[in-house]
């Protein structure tokens, strides 16, 4: 059993993660990993605790998301930025960052296939079916994505699969993958060089596979929430692929010529290690509330 912060919500943390398709829910609050590394491990969340079997404590903390305590990180922020964080934390106090550094191929597939579609309706279904068929990283390499559907996302994945797997095959596995050095040196530029792969995809891969919580994958949900809370103004822009291939955001905002107006760069500078959590919470807020015409924070009235 692993102690977590009191509000930690395993179900919500997995729901917000690109590793969700690699798990199946069995009973209320219990999840079994169906793919790849430690397939068969079980996680169950309670108030302030996480039960696990089939893995060790560190593996359970990373896969569940409870390794990242947002409230602890927020205490390090200046007051104004901390206030912006609290706006979302009041809605999602149980949200952790559930990552999987052991199954990078499946994570990349999940992120790639989430573009311009309903993640929980379509992407999770496609990737879970591939996961069940493949069993693990070796099996998924030989599986044609078009065998699980006819969408253009699956067709595009089939088109870039060989080159993408070539990049991913060079990566270490597990704990050795964590951190920014390998991401910026070995992955970011090579993946961005592929067709259909943009900054959002690569930054999400850095967040959910490498554990780089300072990365905020830029999307419409993040843009809407960040503007409403005054973190960015109307001049902000989404990251540009051609610039992301050249410049390294981790070296500071002065490096890239668009950094002062780039949504991801601004989030990194304003929120530091909380940028990825803030983006994930913004995604949840958009999916669970704004898309249904609800607005519990009153964002649209600001």
C-alpha positions as CSV (number, residue, x, y, z in Angstrom):
1,X,0.0,0.0,0.0
2,X,1.2,3.5,-0.9
3,X,0.3,6.7,0.8
4,X,-1.0,9.5,-1.5
5,X,-2.4,12.9,-0.8
6,X,-5.9,12.6,0.6
7,X,-7.8,13.7,-2.6
8,X,-5.8,11.6,-5.1
9,X,-8.1,10.1,-7.6
10,X,-6.7,7.1,-9.6
11,X,-9.6,6.9,-11.9
12,X,-9.4,10.6,-12.9
13,X,-5.6,10.5,-13.3
14,X,-5.8,7.5,-15.7
15,X,-8.8,9.1,-17.5
16,X,-6.6,12.1,-18.3
17,X,-3.6,10.1,-19.3
18,X,-2.5,8.7,-22.7
19,X,-1.8,5.4,-20.9
20,X,-5.5,4.9,-20.3
21,X,-6.0,2.4,-23.2
22,X,-3.3,0.1,-21.6
23,X,-5.6,-0.4,-18.6
24,X,-9.0,-2.0,-18.1
25,X,-11.2,-1.2,-15.1
26,X,-12.3,-4.1,-12.9
27,X,-14.8,-3.0,-10.3
28,X,-15.0,0.4,-8.8
29,X,-11.6,2.1,-8.6
30,X,-9.6,-1.0,-9.7
31,X,-7.5,-1.2,-12.8
32,X,-5.5,-3.9,-14.5
33,X,-2.7,-3.3,-17.0
34,X,-3.4,-5.3,-20.1
35,X,-0.3,-4.5,-22.2
36,X,3.5,-4.6,-22.2
37,X,5.5,-4.0,-19.1
38,X,4.2,-5.7,-16.0
39,X,0.9,-6.6,-17.8
40,X,-1.5,-8.0,-15.2
41,X,-0.5,-5.6,-12.4
42,X,-3.4,-4.2,-10.5
43,X,-4.0,-0.7,-9.0
44,X,-6.8,0.4,-6.7
45,X,-7.3,3.8,-5.2
46,X,-8.7,4.7,-1.8
47,X,-8.8,7.9,0.2
48,X,-5.2,8.8,0.7
49,X,-3.8,5.4,-0.3
50,X,-3.1,3.3,-3.4
51,X,-3.1,-0.5,-3.3
52,X,-1.0,-2.3,-5.9
53,X,0.1,-5.8,-6.8
54,X,2.3,-7.1,-9.5
55,X,4.7,-4.2,-9.4
56,X,6.9,-2.3,-7.0
57,X,6.2,1.0,-5.2
58,X,7.9,3.3,-7.7
59,X,6.2,1.6,-10.7
60,X,2.8,2.0,-9.0
61,X,3.4,5.6,-8.2
62,X,4.4,6.5,-11.8
63,X,1.7,4.4,-13.5
64,X,-1.0,5.7,-11.2
65,X,0.1,9.4,-11.3
66,X,0.4,9.8,-7.5
67,X,4.2,10.5,-7.9
68,X,3.3,14.0,-8.8
69,X,1.7,16.0,-6.0
70,X,0.4,19.3,-7.6
71,X,-0.3,21.0,-4.3
72,X,3.3,20.5,-3.2
73,X,4.6,22.0,-6.5
74,X,2.2,24.9,-6.2
75,X,3.7,26.1,-3.0
76,X,6.8,27.0,-4.9
77,X,5.0,29.4,-7.2
78,X,4.6,33.2,-6.8
79,X,1.2,34.2,-5.5
80,X,-0.4,35.3,-8.7
81,X,0.6,32.1,-10.6
82,X,-0.4,30.0,-7.6
83,X,-3.9,31.6,-7.7
84,X,-4.3,30.5,-11.3
85,X,-3.3,27.0,-10.3
86,X,-5.9,26.9,-7.5
87,X,-8.7,27.8,-9.8
88,X,-8.2,24.4,-11.5
89,X,-7.1,22.5,-8.5
90,X,-10.5,23.3,-6.8
91,X,-12.2,21.4,-9.6
92,X,-9.6,18.5,-9.9
93,X,-7.9,18.1,-6.5
94,X,-7.3,14.4,-7.2
95,X,-5.6,14.8,-10.5
96,X,-2.1,13.3,-10.8
97,X,0.1,12.7,-13.9
98,X,-0.1,9.0,-14.8
99,X,3.0,8.3,-17.0
100,X,4.4,5.1,-18.6
101,X,8.1,5.1,-19.4
102,X,8.1,1.4,-20.1
103,X,5.8,1.3,-23.2
104,X,6.9,4.2,-25.4
105,X,5.5,2.8,-28.6
106,X,2.0,2.3,-27.3
107,X,2.1,5.8,-25.7
108,X,3.2,7.3,-29.0
109,X,0.4,5.5,-30.8
110,X,-2.2,6.8,-28.2
111,X,-1.0,10.4,-28.6
112,X,-0.7,10.3,-32.4
113,X,-4.2,8.9,-32.8
114,X,-5.8,11.4,-30.4
115,X,-5.5,14.2,-33.0
116,X,-8.8,15.8,-34.2
117,X,-11.0,13.1,-32.7
118,X,-12.7,12.2,-29.4
119,X,-9.9,10.6,-27.4
120,X,-12.2,8.7,-25.0
121,X,-14.6,7.5,-27.7
122,X,-12.2,6.7,-30.6
123,X,-8.6,6.7,-29.6
124,X,-9.0,4.6,-26.4
125,X,-10.9,2.0,-28.4
126,X,-8.4,1.8,-31.2
127,X,-5.3,1.6,-29.0
128,X,-6.9,-0.8,-26.5
129,X,-7.8,-3.2,-29.4
130,X,-4.2,-3.0,-30.7
131,X,-2.9,-3.5,-27.2
132,X,-4.9,-6.6,-26.6
133,X,-3.9,-8.0,-30.0
134,X,-0.2,-7.1,-29.7
135,X,0.4,-7.9,-26.0
136,X,3.5,-5.8,-25.8
137,X,6.0,-3.5,-27.6
138,X,7.4,-6.2,-29.8
139,X,3.9,-7.2,-31.0
140,X,2.7,-3.7,-31.7
141,X,5.6,-3.1,-34.0
142,X,4.3,-5.6,-36.5
143,X,0.6,-4.7,-36.2
144,X,-1.0,-2.7,-39.0
145,X,-3.0,0.2,-37.4
146,X,-5.5,0.0,-40.2
147,X,-6.6,-3.4,-39.0
148,X,-8.6,-1.8,-36.2
149,X,-10.4,0.9,-38.2
150,X,-10.6,3.1,-41.3
151,X,-10.0,6.6,-39.9
152,X,-7.5,8.8,-41.5
153,X,-5.6,8.9,-38.2
154,X,-5.0,5.2,-38.4
155,X,-4.0,5.5,-42.1
156,X,-1.5,8.2,-41.3
157,X,0.0,6.2,-38.4
158,X,0.4,3.3,-40.8
159,X,2.3,5.7,-43.1
160,X,4.8,7.0,-40.5
161,X,4.9,3.8,-38.4
162,X,8.2,2.4,-39.7
163,X,10.1,5.7,-39.2
164,X,8.5,6.4,-35.9
165,X,9.4,3.0,-34.6
166,X,12.9,3.5,-35.7
167,X,13.1,6.5,-33.5
168,X,11.4,4.8,-30.5
169,X,13.6,1.7,-30.8
170,X,16.6,3.8,-30.0
171,X,15.2,4.8,-26.6
172,X,16.0,3.3,-23.3
173,X,13.2,1.7,-21.4
174,X,11.7,2.4,-18.0
175,X,13.4,4.7,-15.5
176,X,16.3,5.3,-17.8
177,X,14.0,7.2,-20.1
178,X,13.0,9.8,-17.5
179,X,14.3,13.3,-17.7
180,X,14.9,15.9,-20.4
181,X,18.3,15.0,-21.7
182,X,17.2,12.0,-23.8
183,X,14.1,13.8,-25.0
184,X,15.8,16.9,-26.4
185,X,18.8,15.0,-27.7
186,X,17.2,11.8,-29.1
187,X,13.5,12.3,-29.7
188,X,12.1,15.7,-30.2
189,X,13.7,16.7,-33.5
190,X,13.5,13.2,-35.0
191,X,9.8,12.8,-34.3
192,X,9.0,16.3,-35.5
193,X,10.7,15.5,-38.8
194,X,7.9,13.0,-39.5
195,X,4.7,13.9,-41.4
196,X,1.6,14.6,-39.2
197,X,3.7,14.9,-36.0
198,X,3.5,18.4,-34.5
199,X,4.6,20.1,-31.3
200,X,1.5,19.0,-29.4
201,X,2.2,15.3,-30.1
202,X,5.9,15.5,-29.2
203,X,5.3,17.6,-26.0
204,X,2.6,15.2,-24.9
205,X,5.0,12.3,-25.5
206,X,7.6,14.2,-23.3
207,X,5.1,14.6,-20.6
208,X,3.5,11.2,-20.4
209,X,6.5,9.0,-21.3
210,X,9.5,11.0,-20.1
211,X,7.7,12.6,-17.1
212,X,8.6,16.1,-18.2
213,X,5.9,17.9,-16.3
214,X,7.2,21.4,-17.4
215,X,5.9,20.6,-20.9
216,X,2.4,21.9,-21.7
217,X,1.1,20.4,-24.9
218,X,-0.7,23.3,-26.5
219,X,-4.3,22.8,-27.5
220,X,-7.6,24.7,-27.7
221,X,-8.5,23.7,-24.1
222,X,-5.3,25.1,-22.7
223,X,-5.5,28.3,-24.8
224,X,-9.1,28.9,-23.6
225,X,-8.3,28.4,-19.9
226,X,-5.0,30.2,-19.9
227,X,-6.6,33.3,-21.6
228,X,-9.5,33.3,-19.2
229,X,-7.2,33.2,-16.2
230,X,-5.0,36.0,-17.6
231,X,-1.9,33.8,-18.0
232,X,-1.7,34.7,-21.7
233,X,-3.1,37.5,-23.8
234,X,-4.7,37.6,-27.2
235,X,-1.3,37.7,-29.0
236,X,-0.4,34.2,-27.9
237,X,0.4,31.7,-30.6
238,X,0.6,27.9,-30.7
239,X,4.1,26.4,-31.1
240,X,5.4,26.3,-34.7
241,X,6.8,23.0,-35.9
242,X,9.7,24.5,-37.8
243,X,10.9,26.4,-34.8
244,X,10.4,23.5,-32.4
245,X,12.7,21.5,-34.6
246,X,15.5,24.0,-34.1
247,X,15.2,25.4,-30.6
248,X,15.2,23.9,-27.2
249,X,12.6,25.3,-24.8
250,X,14.4,23.9,-21.8
251,X,17.1,26.4,-22.3
252,X,14.8,29.3,-21.5
253,X,12.4,31.6,-23.4
254,X,15.1,33.8,-24.9
255,X,16.3,31.1,-27.2
256,X,13.3,30.8,-29.6
257,X,12.2,33.9,-31.5
258,X,8.5,33.1,-30.9
259,X,9.0,32.2,-27.2
260,X,7.5,35.4,-25.9
261,X,4.2,34.7,-27.7
262,X,4.3,30.8,-27.7
263,X,1.7,29.2,-25.5
264,X,3.9,26.3,-24.4
265,X,6.9,28.5,-23.7
266,X,4.8,30.9,-21.7
267,X,3.3,28.0,-19.6
268,X,6.8,26.7,-19.0
269,X,8.0,30.1,-17.8
270,X,4.9,30.9,-15.7
271,X,4.2,27.6,-14.1
272,X,7.4,25.6,-14.3
273,X,6.9,21.9,-13.3
274,X,3.1,22.5,-13.0
275,X,2.7,23.4,-16.7
276,X,1.9,19.9,-17.7
277,X,-0.6,19.4,-14.9
278,X,-2.3,22.7,-15.7
279,X,-2.6,21.6,-19.4
280,X,-4.0,18.2,-18.3
281,X,-6.5,19.8,-16.0
282,X,-7.5,22.3,-18.8
283,X,-8.1,19.3,-21.1
284,X,-10.3,17.7,-18.5
285,X,-12.2,20.9,-17.9
286,X,-12.9,21.2,-21.6
287,X,-13.9,17.6,-22.1
288,X,-16.0,17.2,-18.9
289,X,-17.6,20.6,-18.7
290,X,-17.1,23.2,-21.5
291,X,-18.0,20.6,-24.2
292,X,-21.3,20.0,-22.4
293,X,-22.1,23.6,-22.0
294,X,-21.1,23.6,-18.3
295,X,-18.7,26.0,-16.7
296,X,-18.3,25.5,-12.9
297,X,-15.4,27.9,-12.6
298,X,-17.3,30.6,-14.5
299,X,-14.4,30.9,-17.1
300,X,-16.6,32.0,-19.9
301,X,-17.9,34.9,-17.9
302,X,-14.5,36.5,-17.3
